[in-house]
Amino acid sequence: MRIGVLINDIARERSSYTTVALARAARRHAHRVFVIGTEDFVYEAGHVCAWAREAPDAGDSPEAFLEALRATRPTRITVDELDILLLRNNPYDDIVERPWAAQAGLVFGEEAKRHGVLVLNDPVGLAHALNKLYLERFPAALRPASVVTRHLEDVRAFAAAHGTIIVKPLNGSGGRSVFIVRPEDDANFNQILEAVETQGYVVAQEYLPQAREGDVRLLLLNGRPLEKDGKVAALGRVSAKGDLRNNVGAGAAVKPVNVTTTILELAELARPRLIEDGMFLVGLDIVGADGGAKVLEVNVFSPGGLVGASAFSGVDFAATVIEDLERKIAHASHAHFDNRLLACL
C-alpha cells in the first residue's frame, strides 16, 4: 500500500508520538509511507499533490527513524494516487500561530477522498469535531453536564447549580487554559472567565471529583476498543502535583490501567456516533473507572497513547492498526464503499 500521513510539522514531531509508531509499523509491513506537513499540499489541474518525505526503513528505534525521516529530502507526489491518507495533524496546534494551516487536512483530505483515496479519520466527520461542542453530540449518559456561552450570568447560574466547575475554551486542546472554579473562588470568577473568553466561547463543565485520581485514555478502532490477544489499548494518566490536567503534554504521568466493565459500557455508548462520523481511530478520556464514570474528551485529531498502551500490555497495537488498514483496502479492491462506511468497516 501507499500510505500518506499528514502531520503538523516535521520539526515538531516527536519519536514518542503515535504517528511515528504507525509509520514504523507500516514500513515493517513493507508499505510505502509518505509524510506530509500541513504546508506541503499542492492543488493543480484538478489533482491534490504534496511535497512529501518518503519514510525510510523502520530502523532500530523511533529516534533513529525520526532522525532519518527528517534528513530525507521532500519530493513531489500525487496524493490522489495514494491508497490511504491518514490525517494525523492537530488543528489546535496551529490555530494561533498558523491559523491558515488548521483546516488544511480537512480541505485537501476532502479533495483526495473525492479522487478515491481512503481518508482517515473522515474529513467531514472531523469538521464536526473541530471544537468541544462535539462531545454534546454523544448521549447525555456518557458526558458531564455543561454549558457553552460567552455570558457571565450563564456561567454563574451553572456554577450555582453544580458547585465546583471546570472552565475552558471551546476551541482548545492539550489542557491549555483549563481552570477549576470553586464556590470560594468568587473573587476571581470574573478574572478567570475573562482569561478564557479571549479565546472565544467558554465551556463550563461540572467537576468530577474522581478526576483527582487521574483519567483513562482508551483507544478505539472502528468504534470499538482497540484489542489484540485479549488486551485492550488503554493507559492511565495522573496529573502532576498541583495541576488538574491529566494531559501527558502538560506533565501528567502514565501508568497501566484496568479496563473495567463501566469503561467498556461508555465506549459502547459512544460507538454509534463515531461510526456514523467515520472515526477510524479515536481516544476517549474517561474519568471514574466504576460508578459515576464519564467521558471528558473525544479525541479524533491525532489521538495519542498507542506507544504507552503497547509498552504496558506488551502488545504491538500499531501493527494491529496497520493490519486493519490492509483489510479495508482489500475490501475496497472488490467493491466501492463510501469513505465514512469503509472508515469503520
Secondary structure per residue as TSV (DSSP state, phi and psi in degrees):
chain	resnum	aa	ss	phi	psi
A	1	M	-	360.0	154.3
A	2	R	E	-107.7	114.6
A	3	I	E	-116.7	123.8
A	4	G	E	-96.1	142.2
A	5	V	E	-127.7	113.9
A	6	L	E	-89.8	128.1
A	7	I	E	-126.4	170.7
A	8	N	S	-67.9	-53.5
A	9	D	-	-165.4	129.7
A	10	I	G	-60.1	-30.7
A	11	A	G	-67.2	-27.5
A	12	R	G	-96.5	-4.5
A	13	E	-	-69.5	145.8
A	14	R	-	-121.6	149.7
A	15	S	T	-65.9	-20.4
A	16	S	T	-86.3	-2.5
A	17	Y	S	-73.0	149.7
A	18	T	H	-58.0	-36.5
A	19	T	H	-58.3	-43.2
A	20	V	H	-64.4	-41.1
A	21	A	H	-62.3	-40.7
A	22	L	H	-67.3	-41.3
A	23	A	H	-63.4	-42.1
A	24	R	H	-66.2	-40.5
A	25	A	H	-63.5	-39.2
A	26	A	H	-63.3	-39.7
A	27	R	H	-68.0	-37.0
A	28	R	H	-64.8	-25.3
A	29	H	T	-90.0	12.9
A	30	A	T	67.4	26.9
A	31	H	-	-95.1	151.8
A	32	R	E	-85.6	134.5
A	33	V	E	-125.3	129.2
A	34	F	E	-120.5	119.2
A	35	V	E	-97.3	126.9
A	36	I	E	-123.2	136.1
A	37	G	E	-90.6	161.9
A	38	T	E	-65.7	-17.7
A	39	E	E	-92.1	2.7
A	40	D	E	-100.4	-0.9
A	41	F	E	-73.8	150.9
A	42	V	E	-136.4	130.7
A	43	Y	E	-116.5	118.4
A	44	E	E	-148.6	134.2
A	45	A	T	52.3	38.4
A	46	G	T	80.4	10.9
A	47	H	E	-126.7	146.5
A	48	V	E	-91.3	122.8
A	49	C	E	-120.5	178.4
A	50	A	E	-165.1	151.8
A	51	W	E	-89.1	111.9
A	52	A	E	-127.5	152.7
A	53	R	E	-98.5	121.6
A	54	E	E	-81.2	126.4
A	55	A	-	-65.4	138.8
A	56	P	-	-75.5	-169.0
A	57	D	-	-59.4	161.3
A	58	A	-	-58.8	-28.1
A	59	G	-	76.6	174.9
A	60	D	S	-82.8	-17.2
A	61	S	S	-154.4	158.9
A	62	P	H	-60.0	-35.9
A	63	E	H	-65.2	-44.5
A	64	A	H	-66.4	-38.3
A	65	F	H	-62.1	-48.0
A	66	L	H	-66.3	-38.7
A	67	E	H	-62.0	-43.8
A	68	A	H	-66.6	-36.2
A	69	L	H	-65.2	-43.8
A	70	R	H	-63.9	-30.2
A	71	A	H	-81.5	-9.6
A	72	T	S	-76.8	134.0
A	73	R	-	-77.7	130.4
A	74	P	-	-65.6	142.0
A	75	T	E	-127.8	155.7
A	76	R	E	-82.5	128.9
A	77	I	E	-122.7	163.1
A	78	T	E	-97.1	108.7
A	79	V	G	-60.9	-33.7
A	80	D	G	-60.1	-18.4
A	81	E	G	-93.6	0.4
A	82	L	-	-74.0	156.5
A	83	D	S	-81.9	-40.6
A	84	I	E	-138.7	141.3
A	85	L	E	-122.9	114.0
A	86	L	E	-91.6	118.2
A	87	L	E	-86.2	95.1
A	88	R	-	-111.7	18.9
A	89	N	-	-88.2	155.1
A	90	N	-	-111.2	108.8
A	91	P	G	-56.8	-31.8
A	92	Y	G	-65.6	-25.6
A	93	D	G	-73.9	-14.2
A	94	D	T	-112.2	-10.9
A	95	I	T	-65.8	-23.3
A	96	V	T	-91.8	-57.7
A	97	E	T	-87.4	-25.7
A	98	R	-	-135.7	63.2
A	99	P	G	-58.4	-26.9
A	100	W	G	-66.2	-21.6
A	101	A	G	-90.9	-13.7
A	102	A	T	-59.8	-39.0
A	103	Q	T	-107.8	14.4
A	104	A	H	-59.7	-41.3
A	105	G	H	-63.4	-38.4
A	106	L	H	-68.3	-44.4
A	107	V	H	-66.8	-53.9
A	108	F	H	-76.6	-28.6
A	109	G	H	-64.1	-38.7
A	110	E	H	-64.8	-38.9
A	111	E	H	-66.1	-42.9
A	112	A	H	-62.0	-38.4
A	113	K	H	-61.5	-38.4
A	114	R	H	-64.4	-23.3
A	115	H	T	-95.8	13.9
A	116	G	T	94.3	4.0
A	117	V	-	-78.7	136.7
A	118	L	E	-78.0	114.7
A	119	V	E	-109.8	124.4
A	120	L	E	-132.2	134.4
A	121	N	S	-68.0	163.5
A	122	D	-	-59.2	128.3
A	123	P	H	-63.0	-32.0
A	124	V	H	-68.1	-42.9
A	125	G	H	-62.1	-40.5
A	126	L	H	-64.4	-34.8
A	127	A	H	-61.5	-33.4
A	128	H	H	-69.1	-22.8
A	129	A	T	-102.8	16.6
A	130	L	S	-68.5	-11.3
A	131	N	S	-141.5	173.4
A	132	K	G	-71.1	-5.7
A	133	L	G	-65.5	-17.7
A	134	Y	G	-57.6	-35.9
A	135	L	G	-59.8	-30.5
A	136	E	G	-69.7	-11.9
A	137	R	G	-78.2	-12.2
A	138	F	S	-92.5	161.2
A	139	P	-	-54.2	140.8
A	140	A	G	-60.0	-27.2
A	141	A	G	-65.2	-21.6
A	142	L	G	-99.7	-6.7
A	143	R	S	-124.5	155.3
A	144	P	-	-69.9	157.6
A	145	A	-	-66.2	146.3
A	146	S	E	-157.9	166.4
A	147	V	E	-139.6	141.6
A	148	V	E	-116.1	122.8
A	149	T	E	-163.2	171.1
A	150	R	S	-124.4	15.3
A	151	H	-	-109.7	127.0
A	152	L	H	-57.9	-39.3
A	153	E	H	-65.0	-30.7
A	154	D	H	-66.3	-43.3
A	155	V	H	-67.7	-39.5
A	156	R	H	-63.3	-41.9
A	157	A	H	-64.7	-40.0
A	158	F	H	-65.2	-42.1
A	159	A	H	-64.7	-37.0
A	160	A	H	-64.4	-33.0
A	161	A	H	-80.8	-29.5
A	162	H	H	-117.0	-6.8
A	163	G	S	77.1	-122.6
A	164	T	S	-67.6	133.4
A	165	I	E	-134.5	165.9
A	166	I	E	-107.0	136.0
A	167	V	E	-121.8	131.0
A	168	K	E	-155.2	162.7
A	169	P	E	-73.9	146.8
A	170	L	S	-62.8	-40.4
A	171	N	S	-101.8	109.2
A	172	G	-	177.1	162.7
A	173	S	-	-157.5	173.1
A	174	G	T	73.1	11.4
A	175	G	T	77.7	15.1
A	176	R	T	-79.4	139.9
A	177	S	T	57.6	41.9
A	178	V	-	-107.2	125.8
A	179	F	E	-125.5	145.3
A	180	I	E	-101.7	130.0
A	181	V	E	-120.8	116.3
A	182	R	-	-99.8	161.5
A	183	P	G	-54.6	-33.8
A	184	E	G	-76.4	-3.3
A	185	D	G	-92.3	19.6
A	186	D	G	-56.2	-35.3
A	187	A	G	-63.4	-28.4
A	188	N	G	-102.2	4.1
A	189	F	H	-57.4	-51.2
A	190	N	H	-62.9	-40.5
A	191	Q	H	-64.1	-41.8
A	192	I	H	-64.2	-45.7
A	193	L	H	-63.4	-40.8
A	194	E	H	-63.1	-36.7
A	195	A	H	-64.5	-38.3
A	196	V	H	-78.8	-35.2
A	197	E	H	-61.8	-26.0
A	198	T	T	-63.2	-17.1
A	199	Q	T	-100.2	5.3
A	200	G	S	118.8	-142.3
A	201	Y	S	-68.6	151.9
A	202	V	E	-109.2	137.3
A	203	V	E	-105.4	122.0
A	204	A	E	-106.3	126.6
A	205	Q	E	-130.7	141.3
A	206	E	E	-60.8	140.7
A	207	Y	-	-84.0	131.4
A	208	L	-	-104.5	112.1
A	209	P	G	-54.3	-28.6
A	210	Q	G	-61.8	-18.2
A	211	A	G	-62.3	-23.7
A	212	R	G	-62.1	-25.0
A	213	E	G	-89.3	1.3
A	214	G	-	100.5	-174.0
A	215	D	E	-136.5	177.9
A	216	V	E	-118.2	126.9
A	217	R	E	-94.5	113.4
A	218	L	E	-109.7	126.7
A	219	L	E	-96.0	132.8
A	220	L	E	-114.8	139.6
A	221	L	E	-123.1	124.1
A	222	N	T	57.7	34.1
A	223	G	T	83.5	-2.2
A	224	R	E	-123.4	154.9
A	225	P	E	-52.2	131.0
A	226	L	-	-67.7	120.1
A	227	E	E	-137.7	144.0
A	228	K	E	-151.3	134.9
A	229	D	T	53.3	37.6
A	230	G	T	77.3	5.5
A	231	K	E	-113.1	141.1
A	232	V	E	-104.2	139.4
A	233	A	-	-76.8	100.0
A	234	A	E	-156.1	157.4
A	235	L	E	-151.5	156.0
A	236	G	E	-94.6	149.0
A	237	R	E	-131.0	129.8
A	238	V	E	-122.4	127.8
A	239	S	-	-67.0	155.6
A	240	A	-	-64.4	153.9
A	241	K	T	-57.3	128.9
A	242	G	T	83.2	4.5
A	243	D	-	-120.9	132.8
A	244	L	-	-85.1	-8.0
A	245	R	-	-87.1	134.1
A	246	N	-	-99.3	14.1
A	247	N	-	-74.9	134.1
A	248	V	G	-61.2	-37.2
A	249	G	G	-64.6	-18.7
A	250	A	G	-98.8	11.7
A	251	G	T	101.6	5.9
A	252	A	-	-68.9	148.4
A	253	A	E	-93.6	152.0
A	254	V	E	-110.7	154.4
A	255	K	E	-154.2	162.1
A	256	P	-	-64.5	156.2
A	257	V	-	-143.8	149.5
A	258	N	-	-91.8	122.1
A	259	V	-	-85.0	106.1
A	260	T	-	-83.2	168.9
A	261	T	H	-60.8	-38.0
A	262	T	H	-61.1	-42.5
A	263	I	H	-62.4	-43.5
A	264	L	H	-65.6	-34.3
A	265	E	H	-66.4	-38.5
A	266	L	H	-64.2	-41.5
A	267	A	H	-61.2	-38.0
A	268	E	H	-66.5	-36.4
A	269	L	H	-64.6	-34.2
A	270	A	H	-78.3	-21.8
A	271	R	H	-57.1	-48.0
A	272	P	H	-58.6	-43.6
A	273	R	H	-65.0	-42.5
A	274	L	H	-62.8	-41.8
A	275	I	H	-67.1	-43.0
A	276	E	H	-60.7	-34.0
A	277	D	T	-90.0	1.0
A	278	G	T	69.6	39.2
A	279	M	-	-92.0	97.0
A	280	F	-	-68.8	-52.4
A	281	L	E	-126.3	122.0
A	282	V	E	-138.5	148.7
A	283	G	E	-116.4	125.6
A	284	L	E	-100.8	131.6
A	285	D	E	-101.3	114.2
A	286	I	E	-118.8	132.3
A	287	V	E	-109.0	132.4
A	288	G	-	87.6	104.1
A	289	A	S	-75.4	-22.4
A	290	D	S	-123.4	-122.0
A	291	G	T	-59.5	138.4
A	292	G	T	76.2	14.6
A	293	A	-	-67.4	142.4
A	294	K	E	-142.2	155.8
A	295	V	E	-91.4	120.7
A	296	L	E	-89.3	-33.4
A	297	E	E	-143.1	145.5
A	298	V	E	-114.8	106.3
A	299	N	E	-94.6	109.4
A	300	V	-	-114.4	-11.0
A	301	F	S	-99.1	112.5
A	302	S	S	43.3	54.3
A	303	P	-	-59.4	135.5
A	304	G	-	-105.8	-175.7
A	305	G	-	108.2	-7.7
A	306	L	H	-64.8	-39.1
A	307	V	H	-66.7	-46.8
A	308	G	H	-64.9	-42.1
A	309	A	H	-62.2	-39.2
A	310	S	H	-66.4	-41.0
A	311	A	H	-64.9	-41.9
A	312	F	H	-71.8	-32.4
A	313	S	H	-94.5	-18.7
A	314	G	T	75.5	18.9
A	315	V	-	-117.7	138.7
A	316	D	-	-86.3	87.6
A	317	F	H	-69.8	-26.7
A	318	A	H	-61.6	-40.4
A	319	A	H	-63.2	-36.8
A	320	T	H	-62.9	-40.3
A	321	V	H	-63.7	-44.5
A	322	I	H	-64.9	-39.6
A	323	E	H	-63.2	-33.7
A	324	D	H	-69.0	-37.3
A	325	L	H	-62.3	-41.2
A	326	E	H	-59.8	-40.9
A	327	R	H	-64.1	-40.4
A	328	K	H	-64.3	-44.5
A	329	I	H	-66.6	-33.2
A	330	A	H	-63.6	-41.7
A	331	H	H	-62.4	-44.6
A	332	A	H	-64.6	-23.2
A	333	S	T	-73.7	-15.8
A	334	H	T	-104.0	-23.2
A	335	A	S	-159.3	156.6
A	336	H	-	-84.9	131.6
A	337	F	-	-125.4	144.0
A	338	D	-	-59.4	144.5
A	339	N	H	-56.0	-44.8
A	340	R	H	-68.0	-33.9
A	341	L	H	-68.2	-47.2
A	342	L	H	-67.1	-29.4
A	343	A	H	-55.6	-35.9
A	344	C	T	-119.5	15.4
A	345	L	-	-70.3	360.0
